[in-house]
Amino acid sequence: MIEKRSQKTIPEYVKHLFWDVKKEDIDIKKHSPFIIKRVLDYGNAASLKWLFKTYPEDLIKEVIYNKRGLHPKTINFWEKHYENL
């Protein structure tokens, strides 16, 4: 379930994270696991803020705990983050 805004595309300040795909083909609902992984792995504070405003925390946690496609350091960081909450 995508967040409150009826946003259909990735904002300009996040698009640089998707250097290897056609940005106009990315659907934020259909490609949510891919987007979440990419932002968690490579995003900055602004893109992470967008991520957490766009996707429900449960979906983000599901992607983290699935571990497929995430860098080991990213998995470790976010698992520790959620353990400490």
Backbone as CSV, one residue per row, in Angstrom:
resi,resn,N_x,N_y,N_z,CA_x,CA_y,CA_z,C_x,C_y,C_z
1,MET,0.849,-1.183,0.000,0.000,0.000,0.000,0.887,1.237,0.000
2,ILE,0.706,2.082,-0.962,1.509,3.286,-1.100,0.888,4.389,-0.260
3,GLU,1.745,5.222,0.221,1.437,6.300,1.153,0.383,7.268,0.626
4,LYS,0.009,8.150,1.491,-1.060,9.125,1.330,-1.082,9.830,-0.019
5,ARG,0.066,10.288,-0.480,0.111,11.029,-1.727,-0.167,10.092,-2.902
6,SER,-0.814,10.603,-3.895,-1.091,9.786,-5.078,0.051,9.955,-6.077
7,GLN,1.239,9.848,-5.587,2.435,9.999,-6.402,2.619,8.764,-7.268
8,LYS,2.970,8.983,-8.516,3.122,7.866,-9.436,4.548,7.707,-9.913
9,THR,5.362,8.715,-9.690,6.742,8.662,-10.162,7.710,8.998,-9.037
10,ILE,8.942,8.658,-9.269,10.010,8.953,-8.318,10.383,10.421,-8.476
11,PRO,10.567,11.142,-7.363,10.948,12.555,-7.474,12.329,12.719,-8.119
12,GLU,12.559,13.872,-8.691,13.819,14.163,-9.371,15.026,13.924,-8.474
13,TYR,14.941,14.309,-7.203,16.089,14.197,-6.311,16.399,12.752,-5.899
14,VAL,15.561,11.809,-6.321,15.802,10.393,-6.029,16.193,9.630,-7.302
15,LYS,15.877,10.184,-8.441,16.079,9.483,-9.716,17.529,9.080,-9.982
16,HIS,18.495,9.820,-9.464,19.899,9.481,-9.733,20.281,8.097,-9.200
17,LEU,19.502,7.562,-8.279,19.775,6.237,-7.716,19.433,5.118,-8.700
18,PHE,18.747,5.448,-9.755,18.294,4.449,-10.730,18.999,4.658,-12.067
19,TRP,20.307,4.674,-11.996,21.161,4.948,-13.151,21.098,3.863,-14.224
20,ASP,20.668,2.667,-13.852,20.754,1.523,-14.753,19.426,1.115,-15.378
21,VAL,18.388,1.878,-15.135,17.068,1.548,-15.691,16.432,2.806,-16.277
22,LYS,15.433,2.602,-17.134,14.682,3.739,-17.663,13.796,4.278,-16.555
23,LYS,14.067,5.466,-16.133,13.330,6.053,-15.013,11.841,6.195,-15.296
24,GLU,11.499,6.443,-16.555,10.085,6.606,-16.900,9.311,5.291,-16.849
25,ASP,10.017,4.175,-16.820,9.360,2.868,-16.742,9.143,2.381,-15.306
26,ILE,9.681,3.099,-14.343,9.558,2.671,-12.949,8.186,3.064,-12.416
27,ASP,7.489,2.075,-11.894,6.182,2.280,-11.272,6.363,2.097,-9.770
28,ILE,6.023,3.110,-8.985,6.334,3.032,-7.551,5.526,1.968,-6.810
29,LYS,4.419,1.547,-7.355,3.667,0.443,-6.738,4.217,-0.905,-7.202
30,LYS,4.276,-1.076,-8.503,4.686,-2.349,-9.083,6.134,-2.713,-8.747
31,HIS,7.013,-1.734,-8.695,8.434,-1.973,-8.469,8.885,-1.596,-7.054
32,SER,7.965,-1.610,-6.114,8.289,-1.153,-4.756,9.470,-1.887,-4.113
33,PRO,9.593,-3.223,-4.185,10.763,-3.851,-3.569,12.082,-3.363,-4.171
34,PHE,12.129,-3.229,-5.500,13.325,-2.737,-6.171,13.674,-1.323,-5.707
35,ILE,12.685,-0.457,-5.647,12.896,0.931,-5.239,13.376,0.986,-3.794
36,ILE,12.727,0.234,-2.928,13.106,0.226,-1.514,14.551,-0.232,-1.347
37,LYS,14.921,-1.317,-2.015,16.293,-1.823,-1.918,17.300,-0.777,-2.387
38,ARG,17.022,-0.166,-3.506,17.968,0.795,-4.074,18.142,2.000,-3.153
39,VAL,17.045,2.504,-2.615,17.139,3.671,-1.735,17.834,3.297,-0.420
40,LEU,17.529,2.133,0.134,18.205,1.715,1.366,19.705,1.525,1.142
41,ASP,20.086,0.989,0.002,21.498,0.753,-0.292,22.264,2.034,-0.618
42,TYR,21.672,2.933,-1.386,22.426,4.056,-1.941,21.877,5.438,-1.602
43,GLY,20.736,5.497,-0.955,20.082,6.785,-0.740,20.747,7.668,0.298
44,ASN,20.438,8.948,0.188,20.879,9.926,1.182,19.705,10.247,2.100
45,ALA,19.877,11.221,2.965,18.830,11.556,3.937,17.520,11.953,3.252
46,ALA,17.611,12.748,2.195,16.394,13.199,1.509,15.654,12.033,0.849
47,SER,16.401,11.145,0.208,15.733,10.017,-0.460,15.165,9.030,0.560
48,LEU,15.839,8.858,1.684,15.295,7.996,2.744,14.021,8.593,3.329
49,LYS,14.013,9.897,3.498,12.804,10.562,4.006,11.637,10.333,3.043
50,TRP,11.910,10.483,1.736,10.873,10.217,0.739,10.398,8.770,0.823
51,LEU,11.350,7.835,0.958,11.013,6.415,1.024,10.050,6.134,2.171
52,PHE,10.364,6.656,3.364,9.536,6.383,4.531,8.196,7.130,4.490
53,LYS,8.099,8.192,3.681,6.815,8.863,3.493,5.974,8.162,2.433
54,THR,6.627,7.428,1.552,5.934,6.821,0.412,5.455,5.405,0.686
55,TYR,6.268,4.632,1.402,5.945,3.222,1.635,5.696,2.957,3.121
56,PRO,4.778,2.044,3.418,4.519,1.692,4.812,5.746,0.998,5.423
57,GLU,5.975,1.247,6.664,7.129,0.682,7.368,7.128,-0.848,7.319
58,ASP,5.970,-1.453,7.372,5.890,-2.924,7.306,6.450,-3.463,5.991
59,LEU,6.183,-2.773,4.896,6.708,-3.195,3.598,8.226,-3.031,3.562
60,ILE,8.729,-1.945,4.096,10.173,-1.703,4.145,10.847,-2.777,4.991
61,LYS,10.281,-3.087,6.139,10.836,-4.142,7.002,10.828,-5.491,6.289
62,GLU,9.757,-5.773,5.572,9.651,-7.040,4.839,10.797,-7.164,3.825
63,VAL,11.084,-6.088,3.121,12.177,-6.083,2.146,13.512,-6.302,2.864
64,ILE,13.710,-5.667,3.994,14.959,-5.807,4.754,15.125,-7.238,5.247
65,TYR,14.101,-7.795,5.845,14.215,-9.132,6.429,14.231,-10.235,5.372
66,ASN,13.769,-9.930,4.161,13.872,-10.878,3.058,15.329,-11.021,2.629
67,LYS,16.077,-9.930,2.690,17.525,-9.863,2.450,17.947,-10.031,1.004
68,ARG,17.100,-10.461,0.138,17.490,-10.688,-1.263,17.748,-9.359,-1.965
69,GLY,18.936,-9.223,-2.536,19.255,-8.053,-3.320,19.787,-6.866,-2.545
70,LEU,19.907,-6.984,-1.240,20.467,-5.896,-0.432,21.916,-6.199,-0.079
71,HIS,22.706,-5.164,0.033,24.091,-5.339,0.463,24.114,-5.794,1.924
72,PRO,25.050,-6.664,2.298,25.125,-7.144,3.686,25.223,-6.020,4.720
73,LYS,25.962,-4.960,4.413,26.068,-3.840,5.362,24.740,-3.123,5.537
74,THR,23.984,-3.036,4.461,22.661,-2.409,4.535,21.735,-3.245,5.403
75,ILE,21.752,-4.549,5.202,20.920,-5.454,6.005,21.282,-5.317,7.468
76,ASN,22.569,-5.363,7.770,23.039,-5.267,9.153,22.589,-3.956,9.798
77,PHE,22.778,-2.851,9.090,22.395,-1.553,9.640,20.910,-1.496,9.974
78,TRP,20.065,-1.861,9.011,18.624,-1.728,9.218,18.075,-2.753,10.204
79,GLU,18.646,-3.957,10.241,18.216,-4.909,11.263,18.551,-4.384,12.659
80,LYS,19.733,-3.817,12.820,20.116,-3.223,14.117,19.210,-2.042,14.450
81,HIS,18.903,-1.241,13.455,18.026,-0.093,13.657,16.669,-0.526,14.214
82,TYR,16.091,-1.549,13.603,14.768,-1.997,14.040,14.816,-2.803,15.338
83,GLU,15.938,-3.425,15.649,16.090,-4.114,16.947,16.054,-3.108,18.087
84,ASN,16.605,-1.931,17.847,16.750,-0.930,18.908,15.528,-0.052,19.080
85,LEU,14.500,-0.258,18.318,13.293,0.561,18.459,12.342,0.004,19.476
